[in-house]
Amino acid sequence: MTNPRKSLTALVGPIHFEDFDGSQFERLVFAYLLRTERWLCIDWYGQLGTDSGRDIRGRRESEHATGGQVVCVQCVNRGRLTYDKARADLDRVLATECRLDKFLIVTSASVPARLRDRIVEYARTRNVLECEIWSGSEFEERLRSRAESLLKRFVEGVAFPDTPADLGRLVSEADSATTDQQIVALLSELFARPAFYTPFYGESSLADFRKALSDTIETLNTGVHRLRDGTEIRRIPSRHEVSDAALRQKLAGLEQDVARLRGTYDQFVRTGEIRQCPCGDANCPVFFASLVAGRRMDAERAAILDRVRALNPEFQVRLAAW
């Protein structure tokens, strides 16, 4: 007789990353990062064969770093990660990069605590204050938690594409949502970005701020999600694909709120209550805003985030304190 308790037990075996070559491993890391982070730009240098220690290099949205956080990623799909290998890769990156905010190593191997500490400490001596090492088991847990569909394709032998653009489309397929709440959850993620939660006086770029509002409006209406340079990286369901009429109307109101916020910003620019530094550098982070303009911009964005939380209770982003 079958033991009913035993029949309910299901074991999940580890993923054998060592069964795949280095290029396949890089593809998976690149697809995972595309799916889970917000990038201003991201490049897959490993595909080109001359990576200078940077299999993946990108600039991630950040409220703390002007122009975004510069991140370089080294993918190490081998049985053992060594200190000498990590140090040499970091040195090669720093010989190329004039600025590096974060160095990330993703490896299929296990990483002892002492080795991890040595690598992080060496990075600090080279003025890289943020350094992470993901072991194979840690990377697997991240995949299972945030990108299970990518992992499923990977282990079932579905070939990963060769180009970043095709990988972006693969990520889009993996992000497909079928229920109204799944669509709302995906659309909510559009507001977990500095343009909506950073106090206006803490904004680092007026041009990037306005572009973020326009990109959000586009994604709500079309589902097209782009990097800041206009490159399409994925597609998600738009607000028009929600089946419930009342919920669809609320999303329409949310899109109108963002458009109104952009209009408010444009009006303040026209009246001079928000104005760029007169130095002539379009990328200069210095700008001037009246007290009225700053308070109005913060109030409208706080109201937008309130509306998003009402649509999706799991969304907990709020306007940060200044």
N, C-alpha and C positions, 0 to 999 in steps of 0.2 A: 504494500500500500504506500502511495506517495505521501511523504511528510509535507503537509500544507505549509508549514513554516519554512521549510527548505525551498519549496517551489516559489516563494515570494522573494527569495534572495537573488539579487543581481549584482554581479561584480563588474566594475569598470576597469579594464586593463589600461596600463600606461600606453601612451603613444610612442612608437619607436621612430623618433626623428632620425635616428642613424640610418634608417632604410632609404632615406631620400638624399639626393645630392645637394651640394651647397646652393645651387641656383633655386631649387625647389624650396629650400628652407628660407631663402631670402624672399621669395615670392609670398610665402605665408606671412612672414613678419611684415612685409610691406602692406599686404592686404589688411592685416590686423590693425596696423597703425592708421591706415586710411579710414577704417571703420570706427575707431574708438577715439580719435583725436581730431581737433579742429586745426587745420593747417592753412597758413597763408600761402605757402608753396611747399612742395615736397618732391624730391628727385631720387630716383633709384640708380645710384652710381654703379652699383655692383653689376648691373646689366651691361654697362659699357665696357667693363673689363679693366678700367683704370680708376679705381675708387679712392686711392690715396688714404686707405684706412677707413673710408666712409662708404659702407654698402648702401646706406640710406642717409640723405641729408635733407633737412627741412627747417622751415620757420613756423613755429606753432603759436597760435593766438595766446597772448599773455598780457595781463593788466600791469605787470611789473617790468616788462622789457620793451623798450621803444623799438618798434618795427618787428616785434615778435621774438620768441625765444628760439635761438639757433640750437638745433639738436642734430647730433651726428650719431648714427647707429652702426655698430659692427655686429654682423651675424657670424657666429662661430658654431658650425655644425660638425663637431668632432668629438671624440670620446673624452677629451680632457682639455680644460682651459688652463693655461699657465700664466703666471705673473709676467714672464718675459713677453709672451704674445700680447697680453693686454697693454703692457707698457709701450711696446713697439707700435701697436696700432694707434694709441693715443698720441704718441710722438709724431707719427706720420700725419695725423689729422691736424695737429697744431702747427705743423710745418706748412700747411695749406690754408687753414682758416685764420683770419685775423681776429675772429671772435667766436668763442664756443661757450654756450651757456649750459649745455647738458651733453654728457657722453653716456650712451646706453650700449651695453653689451647684451645681446640675446644669444644664449648658447643652449645646445641640446644636452650638455653635460651637467653633472652636479657641481656645485660650487661650495667648497668648505668655507666656513665663516672667516677663518684666518686669511684665506686668499682674497675673499671679498673685501675685507678690511684693508688689506695691503693695496689693492687696486684703487679703492676710494681715497686712501691717504695719498697715494702717488698723484692722483688727479688733483687733489687740493694743492700739492706742491707746485703743480703747473697752472694754478689759478683757475681750475675748472671746479667750481663749487658744488655742482650737481652731477653725480655719477651713480648710475644704477647698473646692477648686473642681474639679469633674469636667468635662473637656471632652467634646464629643460622642464622640470616638474612645475616650476613657477609659471613658465610661459604656457604650459598646458592648462593650468588652472585658470589663467587669464582668458585663454581661448574658450574654455568650457563656460566661464562666467559671462563673457561679453560677446563672444563670436562663435557660438556653438555650430552655426550653419557652415561657417568656413572650415571648421575642424572636421565636420561630417564629410564635406566634399574632399578634403585633403586625404583622410584615411580611407575613403571609399575608392580612391584611385582616379578621381576626376582630374584631368590635366588642368593645371593652373596656366593662365595665359602668359605670354612672353613680354608684354608691354605694360607700362603703368596705366595707360588709358583702358586697356582691356581688363586689367585687374580692378580698375575703378568700376567698370560695368559689372564685374563679378560680385563686388561688394554690394552694388545696388541690388542685384538679384537676391543676395543673402539678406538684405534689409527689408525684403518685401513684407508688407503687413496686410492682413486680411480683414480684421475686425476694426470697427470704428475706434475703439480704445487703443488698439495698436497704432493706428494712424495718428491719433492725437498724441500718443507718447512720442512718436518720431518727430512730429511737428513741434512738440514742446522743446525738444533738444535744440532747436534753432535759437532759443532765447537764453541758453546757458552759455553766453558769450559776453566778453567784457563790454561790448557796445550797449548792453542792456543792464548790467549790474554794477559797472564802475561809476562812481559819482562823477558828474560831468567835469568838475574841476580836476579830476584825476585822469581824464582822457589824454592819450598820448599822440593822437593824430586826428585832426578834423576830417581830412579826406578819407581816411580809413573808417572813421565813425559813420560818415554818410554812406559809404559804399556798403558797410555792414547792414544798414537799414534797407538799402535797395536790394541787396542779395536776399535778405529775409523775406521781403515782399515777393520777390521772384519765386523763391522756393515754396512759400505758402500757396502761391497761385498755380505753379507748374510742376512742383516736385523736383526741379533741377537744382542740384546743390553744387556750387562752384567754389574753387579756390579764389583768393582775392585777385589773381591775375586773369580770371575769367575761365580757367580750365575747368571743365565739368568733371567731377569726381564720382558722382553717384546720382541716382534718381530715387526719390521716395514718393509715396502717394501724396497727392496734393489735397488741399482742403475740399476740392470739388468731388473727391472720391469717397467722402464720408456719406454713408447711406441715410443716417438719421437727419431729418430736415432741421430739427431744432438745433442739433449740434453743429450742423453745417452753417446755420445762421450765426451761431456764436463765433465760429472760426472766421466767418466773413467780417464780423465786428472786430475781431482781433487784427485782421489784416488792415482794416480801415484805421485802427488805432496806430499801427506802425506807420502807415502812410501819413496820418495826421502829425505824428511825431517828426517825420521827415519834413513836412511842410512847416512846422513850427521852427525847426532848425533853419530852414532856408529863409524864413521871414526874419529871424534874428540876424542872419548873415547880411541880408539886404539892408537892414536898419543900422548895421554896425555894432549891435549889442554882442555879437560874436564875431571876432575878426582874427585873422591869422597874423602871426608875427611879421613885421614888414621887412624881414631880412631877405626875402625873395626865395628862400629855400622851401620848395613845396613839401619836403619831408620834415621840416622843422617842427618839433613837438610843442613849441611855445605858442600860445594863443591867448586872447583876452576875451573875457565874457563878463557881462554885467551881472550883478547879484540877481536881478529879476530873471535873466536868461538862464543862469545856472539852476535856480530853484525850479523854474518851469520845466526845464529838460529833465530834471530828476523826478519831479512829480508825475510827468507823463509816462516815464519809463517805469516808475513804481506801480502805476495803475495798470500798465501792460502786464507786468509780472504777476500782479494780483489776478488778472483775468486768466493768465496761463495756469496758475495754481488752481483756480476754480474749475478749469477744464480737466486738469490732470492733478489730483491731490498728491501724487508721488513726486511732483516737481516742486522742489523746495528752494529754488534760487530767489534771492531777494536783493534789492539794491543795497550795496555795501555802505557802511557808515563812513562818513568823511571826517 
